[in-house]
Amino acid sequence: MNEDRIMTALEEVIDPEIGVNIVDLGLVYGIEETSTGKVVIEMTLTIPECPLADQIVTNVKKAAESVEGIGQVEVKLVFEPKWTTARMNDEAREQIRSRQMTIT
């Protein structure tokens, strides 16, 4: 399934401010393949005014396009529902804990 392969590729995209991948942070809300073969990735950022938003979106697009058989990719930034630390998985929490970072 392409969704699983794309999610695996997106694990390589690191939020540069936090140092944890966007999948573990829970920033990816959904992946949809349209009938025309286009992939639409719906995601958010930890804060709406993230200064590195363009870089993250570019990296997401490149990662998804690197998956064999994937053509056109669109990244949609959404801010509802709002991201919270509750969306992070245990691996992200452990990575942050090991760096002694605090995320509010």
For each residue, the residues with C-beta under 8 A, 3 or more apart:
1: 4 5
2: 5 6 31 33 39 67 69 70
3: 6 7 31 33
4: 1 7 8
5: 1 2 8 9 67 68
6: 2 3 9 10 31 39 41 63 64 67 70
7: 3 4 10 11 23 28 31
8: 4 5 11
9: 5 6 12 63 64 66 67
10: 6 7 13 21 22 23 28 41 60 63 64
11: 7 8 21 23 24
12: 9 21 63
13: 10 21 22 23 56 59 60 63
14: 19 20 21 22 59
15: 18 19 20 21 22 25 27 46 52 56
16: 19 52 55 56
17: 46 50 52
18: 15 25 46 96 101 103
19: 14 15 16 95 99 101
20: 14 15 24 25 88 92 95 96
21: 10 11 12 13 14 15 24 25 92
22: 10 13 14 15 25 27 28 43 56 60
23: 7 10 11 13 26 27 28
24: 11 20 21 88 89 91 92 95
25: 15 18 20 21 22 46 83 87 88 92
26: 23 83 86 87 88 89 92
27: 15 22 23 43 44 45 46 83 87
28: 7 10 22 23 31 41 42 43
29: 42 43 44 78
30: 41 42
31: 2 3 6 7 28 39 40 41 42
32: 39 40 42
33: 2 3 37 38 39 40
34: 37 38 39 40
35:
36:
37: 33 34 71 72
38: 33 34 71 72 73 74
39: 2 6 31 32 33 34 64 70 71 72 73 74
40: 31 32 33 34 73 74 76
41: 6 10 28 30 31 60 61 64 73 74 75 76
42: 28 29 30 31 32 76 78
43: 22 27 28 29 60 75 76 77 78
44: 27 29 77 78 79 82 83
45: 27 48 50 53 56 77 79 83
46: 15 17 18 25 27 50 83 103
47: 50
48: 45 79
49:
50: 17 45 46 47 53 56
51:
52: 15 16 17 55 56
53: 45 50 56 57 77
54: 57 58
55: 16 52 58 59
56: 13 15 16 22 45 50 52 53 59 60
57: 53 54 60 61 75 77
58: 54 55 61 62
59: 13 14 55 56 62 63
60: 10 13 22 41 43 56 57 63 64 75
61: 41 57 58 64 65 73 75
62: 58 59 65 66
63: 6 9 10 12 13 59 60 66 67
64: 6 9 10 39 41 60 61 67 70 73 75
65: 61 62 70 71 73
66: 9 62 63 70
67: 2 5 6 9 63 64 70
68: 5
69: 2
70: 2 6 39 64 65 66 67 73
71: 37 38 39 65
72: 37 38 39
73: 38 39 40 41 61 64 65 70
74: 38 39 40 41
75: 41 43 57 60 61 64
76: 40 41 42 43
77: 43 44 45 53 57
78: 29 42 43 44
79: 44 45 48 82 83
80:
81:
82: 44 79
83: 25 26 27 44 45 46 79 87
84: 87
85: 88 103 104
86: 26
87: 25 26 27 83 84
88: 20 24 25 26 85 92 93 96
89: 24 26 92 93
90: 93 94
91: 24 94 95
92: 20 21 24 25 26 88 89 95 96
93: 88 89 90 96 97
94: 90 91 97 98
95: 19 20 24 91 92 98 99
96: 18 20 88 92 93 99 101 103
97: 93 94 100 101
98: 94 95
99: 19 95 96
100: 97
101: 18 19 96 97
102:
103: 18 46 85 96
104: 85
